[in-house]
Amino acid sequence: MIIVFKPGAPEKELESMKKNLEGKGITVSVTVGEDQTIFGLIGDTRSLNAGQIELSSVVEKVMKIQEPYKKANRAFHPEDTIVDVRGQKIGGGHFGIIAGPCAIESEDQFLTIARAVKKSGANFLRGGAFKPRTSPYSFQGMGKEGIDIMKIAREETGLPIITEFMAPAHVELYAEDVDVIQIGARNMQNFDLLKEVGKVQTPVLLKRGLCATFEEFLMAAEYIMSEGNENVILCERGIRTFETWTRNTLDISAVPVVHRKSHLPIVIDPSHAGGIYWLVEPLTKAAVAIGADGITIEVHHRPEEAVSDGQQSLIPESFDKMMKKVQLLRQVVTEMEK
């Protein structure tokens, strides 16, 4: 249930109603917009009489929400959420460009790529320290050593760092070392992990599961937000379909659907969606054109030697050329939306 108050409603009246609702066991999520204040009610609201609440002189309307996700629902939070990471923003018109190698292999490798992507306009630096691999015999990542290398790159470039956590224990050990925690597609419904990242305030990049519906995707975000961490960035990275020519099928409709249903920003991962380097640029253009809040691109200076996902990585020169096109396309899209 949502209570929308009239513009200029006195703070004293709002606080009185909030205390009254909390006294009935209802959790009240308060959103203060430019003109109006909204109460999002979470819990068993069956005992509340919407008509009676609307009798209040400060209430404009009361609405019931049917979707199971509440905090992630745009009705709770009409304005776009902007996630601010060390001054770099995603959402609400701010475009995030996340780039870096699939896996951290060495300090020299990671710093070389970090310098290159920053020069080309990236404002976030990604890299895998822990790698969830289909085969137990594949490279599993450098772990803590990889995070330490990322911190060196952050110090040099000034770019916020993003890496994937795979277990609840990683949150306790490393949450303060990174700027954004990535939850991979295979862990989208690892509810223990979602709850743990919800208990910290480090922003979370949540990837859509291989076969997840939009509702399941938003419910995963709800798990995080229900624990107190509302700094969530959604990521569409392709879903599994019958098609075998591409690694996954990029569901570009995720952008307008999420923007309609939720206030959370959504970025596109064309690297994992296409699975091959020559698909990255056209899928990136599609992401920009449809209004995504950012992109995440895998870049490697020697993809033929990469220990993970070299076939879908752009070399720095290709990334630089693509970024020039992205900047031009964003200008066109921005003008069209005015």
Residue pairs with C-beta under 8 A, 6 or more apart in sequence:
1 41
1 45
1 48
1 50
1 62
1 63
1 64
1 65
2 38
2 39
2 40
2 41
2 62
2 63
2 64
2 65
2 75
2 76
3 17
3 38
3 39
3 41
3 53
3 59
3 62
4 36
4 38
4 59
4 60
4 61
4 62
4 63
5 14
5 36
5 37
5 38
5 39
5 58
5 59
5 60
6 36
6 58
6 59
6 60
7 35
7 36
9 37
9 58
10 58
13 56
13 57
13 58
14 37
14 39
14 58
17 39
17 56
17 58
18 28
18 30
18 39
21 28
21 39
21 41
21 48
22 28
24 47
24 48
25 43
25 44
26 41
26 42
26 43
26 44
26 45
26 48
27 41
27 42
27 43
28 39
28 40
28 41
28 42
29 39
29 40
29 41
29 42
29 70
29 71
29 76
30 37
30 38
30 39
30 40
31 37
31 38
31 40
31 76
31 77
31 78
31 79
33 78
33 79
34 79
36 60
38 76
38 77
38 78
40 70
40 71
40 73
40 75
40 76
40 77
41 48
42 70
42 71
50 62
50 64
51 62
53 59
53 62
54 61
54 62
63 75
65 73
65 75
65 76
67 73
67 215
67 218
67 261
68 215
68 219
68 222
69 215
69 218
69 219
69 221
69 222
69 262
70 76
70 222
71 77
71 222
71 225
71 226
71 230
72 218
72 221
72 222
72 225
72 232
72 262
72 263
72 264
73 218
73 261
73 262
73 263
74 260
74 261
74 262
74 263
76 263
77 263
78 263
79 92
79 263
80 91
80 92
80 93
80 263
80 265
81 91
81 92
81 230
81 232
81 263
81 264
81 265
82 89
82 90
82 91
82 92
82 94
82 265
83 89
83 90
83 91
83 203
83 231
83 232
83 233
83 265
85 124
85 160
85 179
85 180
85 203
86 160
86 179
88 96
88 123
88 124
88 159
88 160
89 96
90 96
90 233
90 265
90 267
90 293
90 294
91 233
91 264
91 265
91 293
92 265
94 293
95 293
95 294
95 330
96 123
96 124
96 233
96 265
96 267
96 293
96 294
96 295
97 121
97 122
97 123
97 124
97 294
97 295
97 297
97 323
97 326
98 122
98 124
98 125
98 126
98 162
98 205
98 267
98 294
98 295
98 296
98 297
99 117
99 120
99 122
99 124
99 125
99 126
99 296
99 297
99 298
99 299
99 319
100 110
100 113
100 114
100 117
100 122
100 125
100 126
100 127
100 162
100 298
100 299
101 109
101 110
101 113
101 126
101 127
101 128
101 298
101 299
101 300
101 306
101 313
102 127
102 128
102 131
102 271
102 298
102 300
102 306
102 308
102 309
102 310
102 312
102 313
103 127
103 128
103 131
103 139
103 141
103 142
103 146
103 306
103 307
103 308
103 309
104 110
104 127
104 128
104 129
104 141
104 142
104 146
104 149
104 150
105 142
105 306
105 307
106 149
107 149
107 152
109 301
110 127
110 149
110 150
110 153
111 149
111 152
111 153
111 156
112 301
113 299
113 300
113 301
113 316
114 125
114 153
114 156
114 157
114 159
115 156
115 157
116 299
116 301
116 316
116 319
116 320
117 125
117 299
117 316
117 319
118 125
118 157
118 158
118 159
119 320
120 316
120 319
120 320
120 323
121 323
121 327
122 159
122 297
122 323
123 159
123 160
124 159
124 160
124 161
124 162
124 179
124 180
124 296
125 150
125 153
125 154
125 157
125 159
125 160
125 161
125 162
126 161
126 162
126 163
126 182
126 296
126 298
127 146
127 149
127 150
127 153
127 161
127 162
127 163
128 141
128 146
128 163
128 164
128 308
129 141
129 142
129 143
129 144
129 145
129 146
129 147
129 150
129 163
129 164
130 140
130 141
130 143
130 146
130 163
130 164
130 165
130 166
130 170
131 138
131 139
131 140
131 141
131 164
131 308
132 164
132 166
132 184
132 186
132 187
133 139
133 140
133 308
138 308
139 307
139 308
142 149
144 173
144 174
146 163
147 163
147 174
147 177
147 178
150 161
150 163
150 178
151 161
151 177
153 159
153 161
154 160
154 161
154 179
160 179
160 180
161 178
161 179
161 180
162 178
162 179
162 180
162 181
162 182
162 205
163 178
163 181
163 182
164 181
164 182
164 183
164 184
165 171
165 174
165 175
165 181
165 182
165 183
165 193
165 197
166 184
166 187
166 193
167 193
168 192
168 193
168 195
168 196
171 181
171 193
171 196
171 197
171 199
171 200
172 196
175 181
175 197
175 200
175 202
176 202
178 202
179 202
179 203
180 202
180 203
180 204
180 205
180 233
181 197
181 200
181 202
181 203
181 204
181 205
182 204
182 205
182 207
183 190
183 193
183 194
183 197
183 204
183 205
183 206
183 207
183 220
184 207
185 207
185 208
185 209
185 210
185 237
185 272
186 209
186 210
187 193
188 206
188 207
188 208
188 209
188 212
188 216
188 217
188 220
189 209
189 212
189 216
189 220
191 223
194 220
194 223
194 224
195 223
195 224
195 227
197 204
197 224
197 229
198 223
198 224
198 225
198 226
198 227
198 228
198 229
199 227
199 228
199 229
200 229
201 228
201 229
201 231
202 229
202 231
203 229
203 231
203 232
203 233
204 224
204 229
204 231
204 232
204 233
205 233
205 235
205 267
205 296
206 217
206 220
206 221
206 224
206 232
206 233
206 234
206 235
207 235
207 237
207 269
208 217
208 234
208 235
208 236
208 237
208 239
208 251
208 254
209 216
209 217
209 220
210 239
210 240
210 248
211 239
211 240
212 220
212 239
214 254
214 257
214 258
214 261
217 234
217 254
217 258
218 258
218 261
218 262
221 232
221 234
221 262
221 264
224 232
225 232
232 264
233 264
233 265
233 266
233 267
233 293
233 294
234 258
234 262
234 264
234 265
234 266
234 267
235 266
235 267
235 268
235 269
235 296
236 250
236 251
236 252
236 254
236 255
236 258
236 266
236 267
236 268
236 269
236 273
236 292
237 248
237 268
237 269
237 272
237 273
238 246
238 247
238 248
238 249
238 250
238 251
238 269
238 272
238 273
238 274
238 275
239 248
239 249
239 251
240 248
240 249
241 248
241 249
243 249
246 273
246 274
246 275
246 276
246 279
247 272
247 273
247 274
247 275
247 276
247 312
248 272
248 273
248 274
248 275
249 273
250 268
250 270
250 273
250 274
250 283
250 286
252 268
252 286
252 287
252 290
254 266
255 266
255 268
255 287
255 290
255 291
255 292
256 290
256 291
258 264
258 266
259 266
259 291
265 293
265 294
266 292
266 293
267 287
267 292
267 293
267 294
267 295
267 296
268 283
268 284
268 286
268 287
268 292
268 294
268 295
268 296
269 295
269 296
270 279
270 280
270 281
270 283
270 284
270 287
270 295
270 297
271 280
271 296
271 297
271 298
271 309
271 312
271 313
271 314
272 298
272 309
272 312
273 279
273 283
274 280
274 283
274 312
275 311
275 312
276 311
276 312
277 303
277 311
277 312
277 313
277 314
277 318
279 312
280 297
280 298
280 312
280 314
280 322
281 318
281 322
281 325
284 295
284 297
284 322
284 326
285 325
285 326
285 329
287 295
288 295
288 326
288 329
288 330
288 333
289 329
289 333
291 333
291 337
295 326
297 314
297 319
297 322
298 309
298 312
298 313
298 314
299 313
299 314
299 315
299 316
299 319
300 306
300 310
300 313
300 314
300 315
301 315
301 316
303 310
303 311
303 313
303 314
303 315
304 310
306 313
314 322
